[in-house]
Amino acid sequence: MDLFLFISVIVGLTFVFLSFVIHYDFKKKKLEIEEKKVELEERKLELNKKFQEEGEEKL
C-alpha cells in the first residue's frame, strides 16, 4: 500500500510539473508571436511611409 501511495504521489507531481512546463512554453510561444506581429506592423508602416514619399515625389 505504501508503494502504491508513493508511486501515485510521484505520478501526480510529474503531471503538475509537466503542466507548469507546458503553460510556461505556451506563454513563451505567445510572446514570440506577439513580437513577430509587432515587427510585421513596423515593416508595414515603414513601407507605407516609403510609398507615400515616392508618391509625393512624383507629384
KOLVO-137580 format. One record per residue: x, y, z of N, C-alpha, C in turn; residue number from 1. Coordinates in Angstrom, 3 decimals. Each point is the difference from the previous one (the first is absolute). Example, Ala and Ser with C-alpha at 12.3 -4.5 7.8 and 13.67 -1.06 7.14 Angstrom:
+----------+----------+----------+----------+----------+----------+----------+----------+----------+-----+
:    neast :   nnorth :      nup :   caeast :  canorth :     caup :    ceast :   cnorth :      cup : num :
+----------+----------+----------+----------+----------+----------+----------+----------+----------+-----+
:   13.190 :   -5.690 :    7.800 :   -0.890 :    1.190 :    0.000 :    0.900 :    1.200 :    0.000 :   1 :
:   -0.350 :    1.050 :   -0.720 :    0.820 :    1.190 :    0.060 :   -0.770 :    1.090 :    0.730 :   2 :
+----------+----------+----------+----------+----------+----------+----------+----------+----------+-----+
***
This chain:
+----------+----------+----------+----------+----------+----------+----------+----------+----------+-----+
:    neast :   nnorth :      nup :   caeast :  canorth :     caup :    ceast :   cnorth :      cup : num :
+----------+----------+----------+----------+----------+----------+----------+----------+----------+-----+
:    0.825 :   -1.197 :    0.000 :   -0.825 :    1.197 :    0.000 :    0.868 :    1.259 :    0.000 :   1 :
:    1.074 :   -0.029 :    0.744 :    0.882 :    1.164 :    0.038 :    0.654 :    0.247 :   -1.356 :   2 :
:    0.364 :   -1.082 :   -0.699 :    0.623 :    0.127 :   -1.312 :   -0.985 :    0.614 :   -0.989 :   3 :
:   -1.271 :   -0.417 :    0.066 :   -1.020 :    0.557 :   -0.874 :   -0.175 :    1.490 :    0.261 :   4 :
:   -0.027 :    0.394 :    1.263 :   -0.141 :    1.402 :    0.360 :    1.205 :    0.808 :   -0.480 :   5 :
:    1.176 :   -0.558 :    0.165 :    1.228 :    0.676 :   -0.430 :   -0.007 :    0.218 :   -1.511 :   6 :
:   -0.353 :   -1.041 :   -0.755 :   -0.048 :    0.102 :   -1.459 :   -1.081 :    1.000 :   -0.425 :   7 :
:   -1.134 :   -0.006 :    0.673 :   -1.071 :    0.940 :   -0.329 :    0.448 :    1.444 :    0.220 :   8 :
:    0.714 :    0.240 :    1.092 :    0.495 :    1.354 :    0.280 :    1.012 :    0.416 :   -1.060 :   9 :
:    0.912 :   -0.887 :   -0.372 :    1.003 :    0.314 :   -1.017 :   -0.674 :    0.304 :   -1.336 :  10 :
:   -0.975 :   -0.791 :   -0.396 :   -0.718 :    0.224 :   -1.252 :   -0.760 :    1.323 :    0.057 :  11 :
:   -0.633 :    0.285 :    1.118 :   -0.723 :    1.256 :    0.152 :    0.927 :    1.202 :   -0.097 :  12 :
:    1.144 :   -0.063 :    0.677 :    0.959 :    1.100 :   -0.071 :    0.557 :    0.167 :   -1.404 :  13 :
:    0.170 :   -1.113 :   -0.711 :    0.479 :    0.071 :   -1.377 :   -1.004 :    0.724 :   -0.876 :  14 :
:   -1.280 :   -0.311 :    0.168 :   -1.022 :    0.687 :   -0.789 :   -0.066 :    1.486 :    0.334 :  15 :
:    0.148 :    0.347 :    1.269 :   -0.002 :    1.413 :    0.388 :    1.188 :    0.705 :   -0.634 :  16 :
:    1.179 :   -0.624 :    0.069 :    1.194 :    0.585 :   -0.597 :   -0.173 :    0.179 :   -1.502 :  17 :
:   -0.500 :   -1.012 :   -0.685 :   -0.200 :    0.088 :   -1.445 :   -1.025 :    1.074 :   -0.366 :  18 :
:   -1.018 :    0.165 :    0.819 :   -0.993 :    1.036 :   -0.293 :    0.637 :    1.386 :    0.119 :  19 :
:    0.871 :    0.204 :    1.001 :    0.693 :    1.285 :    0.118 :    0.923 :    0.231 :   -1.185 :  20 :
:    0.704 :   -1.035 :   -0.429 :    0.914 :    0.126 :   -1.133 :   -0.767 :    0.338 :   -1.274 :  21 :
:   -1.106 :   -0.676 :   -0.233 :   -0.811 :    0.255 :   -1.189 :   -0.580 :    1.409 :    0.052 :  22 :
:   -0.455 :    0.424 :    1.178 :   -0.559 :    1.350 :    0.155 :    1.075 :    1.048 :   -0.274 :  23 :
:    1.198 :   -0.197 :    0.517 :    1.104 :    0.931 :   -0.221 :    0.377 :    0.060 :   -1.477 :  24 :
:    0.075 :   -1.169 :   -0.642 :    0.347 :   -0.054 :   -1.422 :   -1.065 :    0.692 :   -0.838 :  25 :
:   -1.267 :   -0.172 :    0.364 :   -1.087 :    0.649 :   -0.727 :    0.107 :    1.515 :    0.102 :  26 :
:    0.296 :    0.510 :    1.199 :    0.150 :    1.446 :    0.162 :    1.189 :    0.516 :   -0.809 :  27 :
:    1.078 :   -0.770 :   -0.020 :    1.192 :    0.400 :   -0.742 :   -0.299 :    0.064 :   -1.499 :  28 :
:   -0.684 :   -1.006 :   -0.520 :   -0.358 :   -0.014 :   -1.421 :   -0.938 :    1.156 :   -0.328 :  29 :
:   -0.953 :    0.276 :    0.885 :   -0.948 :    1.086 :   -0.216 :    0.732 :    1.342 :   -0.054 :  30 :
:    0.976 :    0.185 :    0.873 :    0.784 :    1.228 :    0.011 :    0.819 :    0.137 :   -1.281 :  31 :
:    0.579 :   -1.105 :   -0.478 :    0.762 :    0.033 :   -1.250 :   -0.898 :    0.384 :   -1.171 :  32 :
:   -1.203 :   -0.531 :   -0.023 :   -0.944 :    0.321 :   -1.076 :   -0.373 :    1.478 :    0.052 :  33 :
:   -0.233 :    0.523 :    1.199 :   -0.327 :    1.420 :    0.133 :    1.151 :    0.875 :   -0.478 :  34 :
:    1.237 :   -0.390 :    0.321 :    1.161 :    0.763 :   -0.455 :    0.098 :   -0.011 :   -1.524 :  35 :
:   -0.293 :   -1.140 :   -0.614 :    0.026 :   -0.082 :   -1.462 :   -1.090 :    0.869 :   -0.617 :  36 :
:   -1.175 :    0.037 :    0.634 :   -1.084 :    0.849 :   -0.499 :    0.397 :    1.470 :    0.048 :  37 :
:    0.631 :    0.407 :    1.104 :    0.434 :    1.389 :    0.133 :    1.046 :    0.320 :   -1.062 :  38 :
:    0.911 :   -0.926 :   -0.219 :    1.032 :    0.196 :   -1.019 :   -0.620 :    0.151 :   -1.387 :  39 :
:   -0.989 :   -0.818 :   -0.315 :   -0.674 :    0.100 :   -1.291 :   -0.746 :    1.330 :   -0.140 :  40 :
:   -0.637 :    0.445 :    1.063 :   -0.702 :    1.283 :   -0.044 :    0.987 :    1.140 :   -0.235 :  41 :
:    1.166 :   -0.076 :    0.641 :    1.018 :    1.030 :   -0.215 :    0.461 :    0.002 :   -1.455 :  42 :
:    0.179 :   -1.176 :   -0.577 :    0.393 :   -0.086 :   -1.415 :   -1.073 :    0.590 :   -0.906 :  43 :
:   -1.268 :   -0.304 :    0.307 :   -1.104 :    0.541 :   -0.802 :    0.003 :    1.523 :    0.040 :  44 :
:    0.144 :    0.547 :    1.208 :    0.007 :    1.459 :    0.131 :    1.180 :    0.602 :   -0.740 :  45 :
:    1.138 :   -0.658 :    0.072 :    1.189 :    0.493 :   -0.690 :   -0.203 :   -0.005 :   -1.515 :  46 :
:   -0.585 :   -1.083 :   -0.514 :   -0.255 :   -0.085 :   -1.443 :   -1.043 :    1.032 :   -0.435 :  47 :
:   -1.038 :    0.172 :    0.793 :   -1.024 :    1.004 :   -0.331 :    0.601 :    1.392 :   -0.038 :  48 :
:    0.845 :    0.291 :    0.972 :    0.660 :    1.303 :    0.040 :    0.882 :    0.190 :   -1.232 :  49 :
:    0.706 :   -1.055 :   -0.384 :    0.873 :    0.059 :   -1.176 :   -0.813 :    0.228 :   -1.270 :  50 :
:   -1.114 :   -0.705 :   -0.146 :   -0.852 :    0.169 :   -1.183 :   -0.616 :    1.397 :   -0.046 :  51 :
:   -0.376 :    0.526 :    1.169 :   -0.567 :    1.349 :    0.033 :    1.045 :    1.030 :   -0.427 :  52 :
:    1.224 :   -0.180 :    0.463 :    1.056 :    0.932 :   -0.381 :    0.280 :   -0.068 :   -1.509 :  53 :
:   -0.021 :   -1.218 :   -0.565 :    0.213 :   -0.151 :   -1.436 :   -1.153 :    0.624 :   -0.775 :  54 :
:   -1.228 :   -0.146 :    0.524 :   -1.163 :    0.589 :   -0.655 :    0.057 :    1.514 :    0.015 :  55 :
:    0.469 :    0.571 :    1.102 :    0.113 :    1.455 :    0.084 :    1.082 :    0.527 :   -0.937 :  56 :
:    1.062 :   -0.752 :   -0.171 :    1.082 :    0.414 :   -0.898 :   -0.465 :    0.013 :   -1.444 :  57 :
:   -0.872 :   -0.910 :   -0.370 :   -0.492 :   -0.074 :   -1.383 :   -0.939 :    1.171 :   -0.302 :  58 :
:   -0.710 :    0.436 :    1.024 :   -0.943 :    1.116 :   -0.213 :    0.785 :    1.267 :   -0.066 :  59 :
+----------+----------+----------+----------+----------+----------+----------+----------+----------+-----+
***
